Amino acid sequence: MTISPNANTTIFPRDGDVPHDCRIEPLHQRTILIDGDLEEWAGPVRAVHAAVSLADEQGHLHPYELGSVPDGGTSEAFRALQAAEAAYDNGRGRWPSMLPSERIACVEDFAQRLLEKRGEIVKLIMWEIGKTLADSEKEFDRTIVYIRDTVQALKKLENRSATFEVVDGTIGHIRRVPLGVTLCLGPYNYPLNETFTTLIPALIMGNVVLLKPPTLGVLLYSHMLEAFSKAFPPGVVSTLYGQGATVITPLMQSGRVNVLAFIGSSNVADQLKKAHPKSNRLRAVLGLDAKNAAIVLADADIDHAIKECVSGALSFNGQRCTAIKMILVHRSISDEFVQRLSVAVSQLKRGMPWVPGVVITPLPDSGKCEYLSSCLDDAIDNGAKVMNTGGGVVEGTLFNPAVVYPVAEGMKLYREEQFGPIVPVAPFDDIEGALDYVVTSDFGQQVSIFGREPGQIGQLVDALANQVCRINLNSQCQRGPDSFPFAGRKDSAEGTLSVHDALRAFSIRSMVSAKENQGSTQLIQSIVASNTSRFLRTTFTF
Ligand code: G3H
């Protein structure tokens, strides 16, 4: 059932209802960053709308125009690429040649400038993608911590490299070095944090970056352009604004991109990789689709499982790649589980993202409510039911969360990543049935297991460890802590992105070697002593 955006509805605020601290003025960005210059943009622009609509006096909803951004074209994209190539200069540019300690200083300077913009950035995350104020703040703060942790991880990595190895009469000095021009594209659900989990390691390892902010969650980047231009040498970070087909595909087709860092759909990743004419030269670091399942065993603590599943499936309206997107429940407890789950979901607070305690908020993606409704219709047509009162009711851009049961093979919700507030539940009769769901999935990011019996859980762990990259025992799926490996199999990811692993993903080992004889050791010792090489050195980074 849809409540039309023009009907009387109370959940969306009137202009005057928005709390003073949360109000926002439209932001019309008219600059792009290329080669260290903040260029005036006089070309076409794209309007940016908030996830939150405003109601007029009659209660009719109106999309709120949050601002606009440059709608750049292919020529700016290639100018940015040229600037990046000049800054990299085949690995001999100022940035890739800097000592890690010098790059760390630039990144720390940038983080300091970013911190000064915390308030504006948090507010833009909240308005543009509808993330709760608390979660928007968490996203910002987690990103700052990620930057600091990355700096520490680089120091460790560097200091472990400040040495020589001798194996079978060969001396080796091994370090990690950058890969070159890196294209960074982040997702809308974590427009700051996930983008930065590739941007920061790419930069700090000495790569040069072409940064395309997400289509939704784009305006917050306008507060960073100056910080980028002041903290980094020209060309090290340039921005790309515009449609992917206009700016990204031609760059990939040019064959001049060395690293593709992309968080988004596996279909788009596939197309971008295939567009590159020299696939062997391209390093891809990808965070893609997932359909993480929760397996609730017959002896699970139902209260606890429900608490974790509700949070795991519906935090930020289910718009997390790590969200639980399918719950498989042992048939002996499935009716009770679904009934209690439905009550818990119905009790979630809905409303505007600044309201304390709110969980369900408006969705940013136009057309998303229609897609989710079509998933519900399809499930209902094929024999499932919406189990909770009000589940699936659409109010403007807000989709009331729906528990759907019993979901089965053949329904869209069984296999598709809904990436929204729908909780599909399916019963299973024996462990093999639950395992089969994971084995036959196109995705392989994480699972959650809820239960108590060590023998059964141990068996499941062994079978699932070769299917997914993280098995959560009696807890929801999640990425953090960021020092743990974040990865996926099948169509879920390429590469691993813990703080430490990301430094590896955006670099390659290079080494100096020589025969272990007097001439070599003398030569190496005098290079090190005279400080004539930035690569061949034993200095520590503190
Ligand atoms: O959307 C994917 C995010 O990396 C998930 O992170 O589990 O901390 O929400 P999270």
Residues whose N, C-alpha, C, O or C-beta is under 5 A from the ligand:
A	BS01	G3H	Q319 R320 C321 T322 C477 Q478 R479 G480
